[in-house]
Every structure is written in C-alpha cells, then in structure tokens.
Amino acid sequence: MSVFRKRSKSDAQTEYSCSIRFLDDSETIQLTFKKDTLGAWLFDRVCEKLNLVEKDYFGLRFVDAENQRHWLDPLKTVYKQLKGLNKMVLCFRVKFYPEDPMKLHEEITRYYLFLQLRRDLHHGRLLCPHDESIQLAAYIIQSEVGDYDPQDHQPGYVSEFKMLPKQTPKHEEKIMEAHSALAGEVPADCEANFLRKAASMDTYGVDPHQVKDQRGDPLYLGVTHLGIMTFRGSRRTQLFKWSQIRRIAYEGKMFIINHSTSEDEDTTSSKKELSITAVHLCFKAIKKHQAIGFKCLTASGAKYLWRCAVEQQLFFTLSSSLTAPKIRSGGGLFSRGSKFRFSGRCQNEAYEASENIRRTEPPFARTSSLPNFGKKSHSNDGKSNTLKENRVSESFREDRRKYNEAAVDVPNIITNESPVVTPTIEEVVETGPQVKAPLAAVEAFEEKIQLTSSPVIAAAPPVLHKENGQVVKERPAVLETSIDETLPYEPNRTVEDSDEEDNKNKPCLDEQIKMLEEELINPVVQKELNLSPQLVPTVVPEVPKKPKQSSTVCLKVTVLSLVFTLLLFLALFYVVFFSPFKHPLIAKLRANLVFLEPVKDVLVHKTNQLVSYFKK
C-alpha cells in the first residue's frame, strides 16, 4: 500500500504523508509535505512537536530501498530524498553526540540524549566494561521505578527491563544490588549520572560501520567527536584524531583517510633522548603523511560513511559555520562524484546558542518502558518534574513514587486476546510481577529480524581444561579496564529504522493478480464459486523478451570515442601546423612539436599527389 495521498490535481499542491518515529518508541505521528518542501521544514515541525529548542544535535534518519541508512538533508526536498520508498518512515535520532552532555542547557534535551544512549546500550553500540554496564542499567531502573523496595520489587523484577545486549540472570542480580544503593536519586540526577558515565566510554556516540582492512579482516569503524576510530573484538585499536586527519575521501567501495602522524611523534620525541640522527629525521619527515583505506560492503555504504565523517568533522572542528568549505569526493573519469555542503550550526555555535536560552524549563513527561510497573496512584503523577523541582527532601523515602513522571503507553506486542488487567498494589505485593514485559514495537521488530534474517555470530562453547588438577573454563577476551567478562564489539546490525523487512515476503500487485487468475482456473475453485469456464479469463503466456546485449553497446561507445579522438587530434594538428594564426600559445606548441615536422612534410606531399591526380 502506497503512502502517497493525492489531495489535488495540481502537481504543486499534491501532498504526501510520512511517519515519524521517536526515541521512546511512543506512538508515531503523521506529517504531510508537498513536492517542494525542504527537509529543514519537516525537521522543524518535529522539533516543535517535541518542544525542543537545542535541535542542532538531532536529525531525521531513514532507510532506502537497498537497506542503506541516510540522514535527511535539510537543504534538499523531502520528496526527492524519499522518492521510491514503499513506506515513508523517518526516525528522530541523535546525530551529533555532544562532547560534554552536561553543557546542554535544558533538561528535556539531556533526556532525549539519555533515551538515545539507552538504545545504544541495549543494541550493543555502547560497549562498556561489565561493572560500568551494571551501573548504567541501575541508573535506568532508578529513573524508571524510583527507590528499591523489597515489597514492591520482588526477585526477578529486573528481568522485565531489557537494557543490555545479552542480559543474563547473573547480570540482573548485580543490577538489583546496584539499584538498591541508589536510594534517594531522582530521575533527573540518574540521567545526569548516566550521561557522565556514558560520555567517558570509548564507544560513546559511535554509529558502527562494518568494513574490512587491507588484509581483508572485518572490523568496525566509528565516527565520534574525537575522530575516526576502529574496533576489533572488544578493544579500540586505532584513533585518528580530527587534528591529524588532512583529507577524507571515498572511491567506489573504498573509504580513504589521509592523516598525519607528526603530532604524536613530536610529543613522544620530547620524552626521549635528544640525540636523534639526521637519517631518523629524514625518515620521520617522509612518513609524516599517510593514507589508509577501508573497504565497505557496498559503494553506497562507502558514500554514506564519507558523508557522516565529513559532517562530523566539520561540526566538531569548525569555529563558525560560515567558514565551512564545499567538499567533493568520489569522482572519476566517467563520474561526477559527490559533493557535500555543511548546513546548520557547529558545536561552538550550538553551545553559545544554548547559553542564550531564556525560556523557563519546559514541562515534559518521561516515558516509561513499563507503564504499570511499580506505580502508585498519586494526584501529581500527571505533572512533569524538572531539574529544579526534583530535589531530595526528607519525605522522599516515604513517598518515593512522587518523583516518577506520567507514563506514556508504549506500543506493545500482546499475544493474548484477552484484555490486560492492571493489578492493584496489594496484588503486586502479594504475588510480585509474573508477566514478562513485552518489548517496544521497534525493539521487538529488531529482535525478530535478528533471529530470522541477520546472521548472528554465536559465542563459542566454553573450552574445558584442567589447571592444577581442577577443571576451569576458558575466559573470553575482556577490555583492559574490565575485571569481568565483556562481550566483543558486535553491535546489532539489524535495520532498526525501517519496515522494509516486513514487505520482503509480500508479493507485488502483479504477482497477486497472477496468483488470483491461477486460482480461478482451478476446477475445484470454479465449482465452489459456481463459475462457468467462459467467465474465467484465460492467461496468455508472455513471450520472454530477449535481453539487450550490453557488449554491442560497449563496442559502439568505444568506436565513437576513438573516432572523436582522431578527429580532435587532426583538428589540433591542422591548427598548429597549417593555420595562419600567430598566437603565442600556438607558436609555443609549434616549437615543442618540431619532431612532427616530417609528418607534416609527408602529409603535404601526399596531398599534392592527390590534387594532381584529380586534375589529370
């Protein structure tokens, strides 16, 4: 079913509809736009809906028909960018992760950043040591349900919250212990602590791109406020800082970084001995600039990675967006390449704009992933709590639910057809939570796609061996800062932002008509429907068309190119040697092409012979 809705006969007044998804997986909204509507207008309407002023860090992302992600360009029309999609679905996401999250002026902006980082943690993009992931999950629980209470929170309540990529009962026990130690923290404080800790991780703000190095080994490449980094296993192996990168380009499937290593070498050389030979200095000057390439899975993936890297570099390094250069890459002999023009404000300008915000903190409702979990009915549940209002008082322990916000229902997947009955507080205290909380619609869709289509590398079974007479298990690779086992960096590569997978097995309209005609020809179906054979349309077999021979086309193009080149050379030869022009450039060409004088004499002689032959 197409999402195009024609409202008027005039092409300029035709309106199109698109769906917008949000970070909290709340109900999507529908926005209409015209053929000449720019992406900036659509993004501004979304920010107005969210009451968001500090919008420089966010963007709208969509997935094309080839499952390639794209950020909506604010300078191009929405119709041109979304043209050809079966479903126009855009997702509101964080585009630029700020270097210091606490420099964001408004609490609502920090809350949306918190929601994005929570998604990154759940999908494995925010990889962190075991202890740090436990603490981050505890902040999420404290922000959702308030203080730990043994009566309200029976054993196993943490399992209803899906926060880690591979969450186990052992993790949940440690999360419960960490949650009980956070008594007294209000949601705003939990989110602030979460942002501070997440910003210190190596994978903070990483949108992983799967690439291969020069040896063909797979790895992940991420672009952040620090620069471009690579990940192997559970470790960050390389970091190309923005100050070291001289140029970023792509050619086909190759993503190329031209960087300089002089800065790191200069800093390390100051700590070494001063006796450095001249040979070493020359070798150091030769290796000052280097180029390294990474092979992407597709050419469109390389182009998307190049645009992301260039835009991130300009956002975090420019002092003013007015000095942003126009960048071009990917061009060849028969292609124009791609050009990029930076739009919007850079980080310095965004910080200055945040400091000049004078409006009062806007009220907003935090969305709960489990709306009915551990909630008490208070008259002030529907009120929004800002950072100034959420201060710990003496009565906080007695009325810990006072600081929980109004819950907004998240679309869930319900397997039972019977209506869901919300239990009372007494029933929760007696029996505890028994129903496993369903995932949000987008997360459940991602999990479904991951199980069906996305190849997941399963962990190898533990190898048992004897050590000192005892059987011990072989431990997996761990981060250098971790004291417990840590999963390798394998982020969820499923397409979380599109419904394209839903329509893969759905036949197109022509196939459905063909299937219907075949069913009508079936005698059993004709007898059931009381159809006569004359009324049943006969299916005329289509004559297969012969495919066009591409080799013939290539041969014609080659011959025409050679003829054109020959004519161009003859015209140039005539102008240089036979024309009466006395231009300095032509005189210089004659002086440099003296070795062609014998060719000129031969041509003159042959021409005279032909003229005399025709005269006779």
C-alpha positions in Angstrom: 0.0 0.0 0.0 1.5 3.3 -1.0 1.7 6.2 1.4 1.1 8.8 -1.3 -2.2 10.5 -0.8 -3.3 12.8 -3.7 -5.2 15.8 -2.4 -5.3 17.9 -5.5 -5.0 17.6 -9.3 -2.2 20.2 -9.4 1.2 18.6 -9.1 2.5 21.5 -7.0 -0.3 21.1 -4.5 -0.1 17.3 -4.2 0.5 16.3 -0.6 2.4 13.3 0.7 2.4 11.7 4.1 5.3 10.3 6.1 5.5 8.7 9.6 7.8 9.9 12.3 9.2 7.6 15.0 10.6 8.8 18.3 13.3 7.7 20.7 10.9 6.5 23.3 9.0 4.3 20.8 5.8 6.2 21.6 3.0 6.4 19.0 4.2 7.6 15.6 2.9 10.8 14.1 1.9 11.6 10.5 3.2 14.7 8.8 2.3 15.9 5.3 4.5 17.7 2.9 4.5 18.9 -0.7 6.8 18.3 -3.5 8.9 21.4 -2.9 9.1 21.0 0.9 12.7 21.1 2.2 14.0 18.7 4.8 14.6 21.6 7.2 10.9 22.4 7.3 10.0 18.9 8.2 12.6 18.7 10.9 11.4 21.9 12.4 7.9 20.6 12.6 9.2 17.5 14.5 11.1 19.7 17.0 8.1 21.8 17.6 6.1 18.7 18.4 8.8 17.7 20.9 9.1 21.3 22.3 12.9 21.0 21.6 15.0 24.2 21.1 18.5 22.7 21.2 18.0 20.8 18.0 21.4 21.1 16.5 22.4 17.6 17.8 19.5 15.7 16.3 18.3 14.7 12.9 15.8 12.5 10.9 17.1 9.2 9.6 15.6 6.9 7.0 16.4 3.7 5.2 16.2 3.5 1.4 15.0 0.5 -0.7 18.5 -1.1 -0.5 18.5 -1.0 3.3 21.1 1.8 3.4 20.7 4.4 6.0 20.6 8.1 5.2 20.2 11.3 7.2 17.6 13.7 5.8 19.4 16.6 4.1 17.8 19.9 5.3 18.8 21.6 2.1 17.1 19.1 -0.3 13.5 18.5 -0.8 11.9 15.7 1.2 10.2 14.3 -1.9 13.5 13.9 -3.8 15.1 12.0 -0.9 12.2 9.7 0.0 11.1 9.1 -3.6 10.7 5.5 -4.4 10.1 4.2 -0.9 7.2 2.0 -0.3 6.7 3.4 3.2 8.0 6.8 4.1 9.2 6.3 7.7 11.7 8.7 9.4 13.2 8.2 12.8 14.1 11.0 15.2 17.7 10.2 16.4 20.8 11.9 17.9 23.1 12.8 15.0 25.9 14.6 16.9 26.7 13.3 20.4 28.0 16.4 22.3 31.5 16.2 23.7 30.2 17.2 27.2 26.5 16.3 27.7 26.2 18.5 30.7 26.7 21.6 28.6 23.2 21.1 27.2 21.2 23.8 28.7 17.7 22.2 29.0 16.8 19.0 30.8 14.5 17.9 28.0 17.5 17.9 25.6 19.5 15.8 28.0 16.6 13.4 28.4 16.4 12.8 24.6 20.2 12.1 24.6 19.6 9.7 27.5 17.0 7.8 25.5 19.4 7.5 22.6 22.2 6.2 24.7 19.8 3.8 26.4 19.0 2.4 22.9 22.8 2.3 22.1 23.4 0.3 25.3 20.6 -2.2 24.5 21.7 -2.8 20.9 25.4 -3.2 21.8 26.6 0.0 20.2 27.6 1.5 23.6 30.1 -1.2 24.6 31.5 -0.8 28.1 33.1 -2.9 30.8 30.9 -5.3 32.9 30.9 -3.1 36.0 30.1 0.0 34.1 27.2 -1.6 32.2 25.8 -2.8 35.5 25.9 0.8 36.9 24.3 2.2 33.8 21.5 -0.3 34.0 21.0 0.6 37.6 20.6 4.2 36.7 17.9 3.2 34.2 16.0 1.2 36.8 16.2 4.0 39.4 15.0 6.6 36.9 12.0 4.3 35.9 10.7 2.9 39.2 12.3 5.0 42.0 13.9 3.6 45.1 14.3 -0.1 45.7 11.7 -1.6 48.0 11.6 -5.4 48.7 7.8 -5.3 49.0 7.2 -3.7 45.6 10.3 -5.2 43.8 10.2 -9.0 44.1 13.2 -11.1 43.0 13.4 -11.1 39.2 11.9 -7.7 38.6 15.0 -6.5 36.7 14.3 -9.2 34.0 11.3 -7.2 32.8 13.6 -4.4 31.7 15.8 -5.1 28.6 18.8 -2.9 28.9 21.9 -5.0 28.0 22.5 -6.8 24.6 22.9 -10.2 26.3 21.3 -9.8 29.7 21.7 -12.8 32.0 20.2 -13.6 35.4 23.7 -13.1 36.9 23.7 -9.6 35.4 20.2 -8.9 36.8 21.3 -9.9 40.3 24.1 -7.4 40.2 21.8 -4.7 38.7 19.4 -5.2 41.6 22.3 -4.7 44.1 23.4 -1.6 42.4 19.8 -0.3 42.2 19.3 -0.7 46.0 22.4 1.5 46.5 20.9 4.4 44.5 18.2 5.3 47.1 17.3 9.0 47.0 18.3 9.8 43.5 15.6 11.4 41.4 15.2 10.7 37.6 17.0 13.9 36.6 20.0 13.0 38.7 20.1 9.4 37.5 20.0 10.6 33.9 22.8 13.1 34.5 25.0 10.4 36.1 24.2 8.1 33.2 25.3 10.7 30.7 28.5 11.5 32.5 29.5 7.8 32.7 28.4 7.0 29.1 30.4 10.0 27.8 33.6 8.6 29.2 33.3 5.3 27.2 35.3 4.7 24.1 32.2 3.8 22.1 30.2 6.9 23.2 28.5 8.3 20.1 29.7 5.5 17.8 27.4 4.6 14.9 29.3 1.4 13.8 30.1 0.8 10.1 31.3 -2.6 9.2 34.4 -2.5 7.0 37.5 -4.6 6.1 41.1 -3.6 6.4 43.9 -4.1 3.9 44.3 -7.8 4.8 40.5 -8.4 4.5 39.9 -8.8 8.2 36.5 -7.5 9.3 36.3 -4.7 11.8 34.0 -1.8 12.9 34.7 1.8 12.2 33.1 4.6 14.2 33.0 8.4 13.9 32.7 10.5 17.1 33.7 13.9 18.4 37.3 12.7 18.9 37.8 11.5 15.4 37.6 8.2 13.5 38.3 5.0 15.4 38.4 1.3 14.7 37.3 -1.6 16.9 38.5 -5.2 16.8 36.9 -7.7 19.2 36.3 -5.7 22.4 39.1 -3.1 22.0 39.6 0.1 20.3 42.6 -0.4 18.1 43.1 2.9 16.3 42.1 6.5 16.8 42.6 9.1 14.0 42.0 12.4 15.7 40.5 15.3 13.8 43.6 17.3 14.2 45.6 14.6 12.4 43.2 14.0 9.5 44.1 16.0 6.4 41.5 14.7 4.0 38.7 12.2 3.8 37.6 10.6 0.5 36.0 7.6 -1.0 36.4 5.8 -4.3 33.9 3.1 -5.1 33.8 0.8 -2.0 37.0 2.2 -0.5 36.9 4.8 2.3 40.3 6.6 2.5 41.7 8.6 5.3 44.8 10.8 4.7 46.3 11.5 8.1 49.4 12.9 9.7 51.4 11.2 12.4 53.8 14.1 13.2 51.9 15.3 16.2 52.0 12.1 18.2 55.7 11.6 17.2 56.6 15.1 18.3 55.0 14.7 21.7 56.7 11.3 22.2 60.1 12.5 20.9 60.2 15.2 23.6 60.3 12.5 26.3 63.1 10.6 24.5 66.8 11.4 24.3 67.8 14.5 22.3 70.4 12.6 20.3 68.4 11.8 17.2 70.3 11.1 14.0 69.7 13.0 10.7 68.7 9.8 9.0 65.9 9.3 11.5 64.7 12.8 11.0 64.5 12.3 7.2 62.6 9.1 7.7 60.2 10.8 10.0 59.6 13.6 7.5 58.8 11.0 4.8 56.2 9.2 7.0 54.5 12.5 8.1 51.5 12.0 5.8 49.9 8.6 5.3 46.8 7.2 3.6 44.9 4.3 4.9 41.9 2.6 3.2 39.0 0.6 4.4 36.7 -1.5 2.2 33.0 -1.1 2.8 30.4 -3.7 2.0 28.8 -1.6 -0.8 29.5 1.6 -2.7 26.5 3.3 -1.2 27.8 2.4 2.3 31.2 4.0 1.5 29.4 7.2 0.3 27.3 7.3 3.5 30.3 6.7 5.7 32.2 9.5 3.9 29.2 12.0 4.3 29.0 11.1 8.0 32.7 11.5 8.6 32.9 14.8 6.8 29.8 16.2 8.5 31.1 15.1 12.0 34.5 16.6 11.3 33.1 20.0 10.3 30.6 20.1 13.2 33.2 19.4 15.9 36.2 21.3 14.4 34.7 24.5 12.9 34.7 27.7 14.9 32.0 29.1 12.7 29.7 27.5 10.2 30.2 30.5 7.8 33.7 29.2 7.0 32.5 25.7 6.1 34.1 24.6 2.8 32.5 22.7 -0.1 33.9 19.2 -0.2 33.9 16.9 -3.2 35.0 13.2 -3.5 34.3 10.0 -5.3 34.7 11.5 -8.8 36.3 9.6 -11.7 36.8 9.7 -15.4 33.2 8.9 -16.2 31.5 10.1 -12.9 30.9 13.5 -11.4 31.4 12.2 -7.8 29.7 13.5 -4.7 29.8 16.9 -3.1 28.9 17.9 0.4 27.8 21.2 1.8 27.6 21.7 5.5 24.4 23.2 6.9 23.3 24.2 10.3 25.5 25.3 13.2 28.7 23.8 14.5 29.3 22.7 18.1 30.7 26.0 19.3 27.7 27.9 17.9 25.4 25.4 19.4 27.0 25.9 22.9 26.7 29.7 22.5 23.0 29.4 21.5 22.3 27.2 24.5 23.7 29.7 26.9 21.4 32.4 25.4 18.2 30.4 26.0 16.0 32.4 28.3 12.8 30.4 28.5 11.8 28.5 31.6 12.3 24.8 31.7 9.5 23.3 29.6 7.3 20.6 31.2 7.6 17.2 29.7 6.5 13.6 30.6 9.1 10.9 30.8 8.1 7.8 29.0 8.2 4.5 31.0 9.0 1.3 29.2 6.7 -0.5 31.7 3.8 1.9 32.3 2.1 -0.1 35.1 5.2 -1.5 36.8 5.6 -0.5 40.5 3.4 2.6 40.1 1.3 4.2 42.9 -1.7 6.3 42.1 -0.9 9.9 43.1 -2.7 13.0 42.2 0.6 14.6 40.9 1.6 11.7 38.7 0.5 13.7 35.6 2.7 16.6 36.4 6.1 17.0 34.9 9.2 17.3 37.1 12.0 19.5 36.0 15.5 19.5 37.4 14.8 22.4 39.8 11.7 20.7 41.1 13.3 17.3 41.6 15.2 17.8 44.8 15.6 15.2 47.5 13.6 16.0 50.6 13.0 14.3 53.9 9.8 12.8 52.8 11.3 11.3 49.6 11.8 7.9 51.2 8.2 7.8 52.5 6.8 8.8 49.1 9.4 7.6 46.6 6.9 7.5 43.7 6.3 11.2 43.9 9.1 11.9 41.5 8.0 9.4 38.9 6.5 11.1 35.9 3.3 10.4 34.0 3.8 7.2 31.9 3.1 7.3 28.3 2.0 3.9 26.9 4.5 2.3 24.6 3.0 0.1 21.8 3.5 -3.5 23.0 3.1 -6.9 21.4 0.3 -8.7 23.2 0.0 -12.4 22.4 -3.2 -13.0 24.4 -6.5 -11.9 23.0 -8.0 -11.3 26.5 -7.9 -7.8 27.9 -4.9 -6.9 30.1 -6.0 -6.2 33.7 -3.8 -3.9 35.7 -3.1 -5.4 39.1 -3.6 -3.4 42.3 -0.7 -2.5 44.6 -1.8 -5.3 47.1 -1.7 -7.9 44.4 1.7 -6.8 43.3 3.0 -7.0 46.9 1.5 -10.5 47.4 2.4 -12.2 44.1 5.0 -9.9 42.6 5.3 -9.4 38.8 4.6 -12.6 37.0 4.2 -11.4 33.4 7.3 -10.8 31.3 7.2 -7.3 30.0 7.0 -7.2 26.2 9.5 -5.2 24.2 8.5 -2.0 22.5 7.3 -2.4 18.9 10.6 -1.3 17.3 12.8 -3.3 19.6 10.6 -6.4 19.1 10.8 -5.9 15.4 14.6 -5.7 15.6 14.8 -8.8 17.7 12.6 -10.7 15.2 14.7 -9.6 12.2 17.9 -10.5 14.1 16.6 -14.1 14.7 15.3 -14.6 11.1 17.5 -12.7 8.7 20.5 -11.2 10.3 23.4 -13.6 10.8 24.5 -13.5 14.4 27.8 -14.9 15.4 27.1 -17.3 18.2 29.6 -17.4 21.1 31.8 -20.5 21.0 31.1 -23.1 23.7 33.5 -22.8 26.7 36.6 -24.9 26.4 37.2 -27.0 29.5 40.7 -27.8 30.5 42.5 -28.9 33.7 44.6 -26.5 35.7 46.2 -27.5 39.0 44.0 -30.6 39.0 40.7 -28.7 38.6 38.5 -28.2 35.5 38.3 -24.5 34.7 36.6 -22.6 31.8 38.5 -20.5 29.3 37.5 -16.9 29.6 36.7 -14.7 26.6 38.5 -11.6 25.6 38.0 -8.7 28.0 38.5 -4.9 27.9 41.7 -3.7 29.5 39.7 -1.7 32.1 37.3 -4.6 32.9 37.7 -7.1 35.7 34.8 -9.2 34.5 34.0 -10.8 31.1 32.9 -8.4 28.4 31.3 -9.2 25.1 33.1 -8.4 21.9 32.0 -5.4 20.0 29.3 -6.9 17.9 26.5 -4.3 17.6 23.1 -5.2 16.4 23.3 -4.8 12.6 19.6 -5.2 12.0 17.8 -2.3 10.3 16.1 -0.8 13.3 14.6 2.2 11.4 12.7 0.6 8.6 9.8 -1.7 7.9 11.4 -2.9 4.7 11.8 -6.4 6.1 8.0 -6.6 6.6 7.5 -6.4 2.9 10.2 -8.7 1.7 7.9 -11.7 1.6 4.9 -9.8 0.5 4.2 -10.3 -3.3 3.7 -7.2 -5.5 0.4 -6.3 -7.1 1.2 -8.1 -10.4 2.1 -11.3 -8.7 -1.1 -11.2 -6.6 -3.2 -10.8 -9.8 -1.4 -13.6 -11.4 -1.9 -15.9 -8.4 -5.6 -15.0 -8.3 -6.0 -15.9 -12.0 -4.3 -19.2 -11.5 -6.7 -19.9 -8.6 -9.7 -19.1 -10.8 -8.6 -21.6 -13.5 -8.5 -24.4 -10.9 -11.7 -26.5 -11.5 -12.2 -27.0 -7.7 -12.4 -23.3 -7.2 -14.7 -22.9 -10.2 -17.1 -25.4 -8.7 -17.1 -23.8 -5.3 -17.8 -20.3 -6.8 -20.2 -21.6 -9.5 -18.2 -20.1 -12.2 -18.5 -21.1 -15.9 -15.4 -21.7 -17.9 -16.4 -18.9 -20.3 -16.3 -16.3 -17.4 -12.8 -17.3 -16.3 -10.1 -15.2 -18.0 -7.5 -17.1 -19.9 -4.0 -16.4 -19.0 -1.9 -15.6 -22.1 1.7 -16.7 -21.7 4.0 -13.8 -22.0 6.7 -14.1 -24.7 10.0 -13.7 -23.0 11.9 -10.7 -24.2 15.4 -11.1 -25.3 17.8 -9.3 -23.1 19.8 -6.5 -24.6 23.3 -7.3 -25.4 25.5 -4.9 -23.4 28.6 -5.9 -25.4 27.2 -4.3 -28.6 26.5 -1.1 -26.7 30.0 -1.0 -25.3 31.5 -1.6 -28.8 29.6 1.3 -30.2 30.7 3.6 -27.5 34.3 2.6 -27.9 34.3 3.1 -31.7 32.6 6.5 -31.3 35.2 7.5 -28.7 38.1 6.6 -31.0 36.6 8.4 -34.0 36.0 11.5 -31.9 39.6 11.4 -30.5 41.0 11.0 -34.0 39.1 14.0 -35.4 40.1 16.1 -32.4 43.8 15.2 -33.0 43.5 16.1 -36.7 41.9 19.4 -35.9 44.6 20.2 -33.4 47.3 19.2 -35.9 45.9 21.5 -38.6 45.6 24.4 -36.3 49.3 24.1 -35.1 51.0 23.5 -38.5 48.8 24.9 -41.2 46.7 27.7 -39.7 47.9 31.3 -40.2 47.2 32.2 -36.6 50.2 33.8 -34.8 49.0 33.3 -31.2 51.8 32.9 -28.6 50.3 29.7 -27.4 50.3 28.2 -30.9 53.8 29.4 -31.5 54.9 27.7 -28.3 53.2 24.5 -29.4 54.9 24.6 -32.8 58.3 25.0 -31.0 57.6 22.0 -28.8 56.3 19.8 -31.7 59.2 20.2 -34.0 59.7 16.5 -34.1 56.4 16.3 -36.1 57.7 18.3 -39.0 58.5 15.1 -41.0 54.9 14.1 -40.6 53.8 17.5 -41.9 56.0 17.1 -45.0 54.6 13.7 -45.7 51.1 14.9 -45.4 51.8 17.9 -47.7 53.4 15.6 -50.3 50.6 13.1 -50.3 48.0 15.9 -50.6 49.8 17.4 -53.6 49.8 14.0 -55.3 46.1 13.6 -54.7 45.4 17.0 -56.1 47.5 16.4 -59.2 45.8 13.0 -59.7 42.3 14.5 -59.7 43.4 17.3 -62.0 44.5 14.9 -64.7 
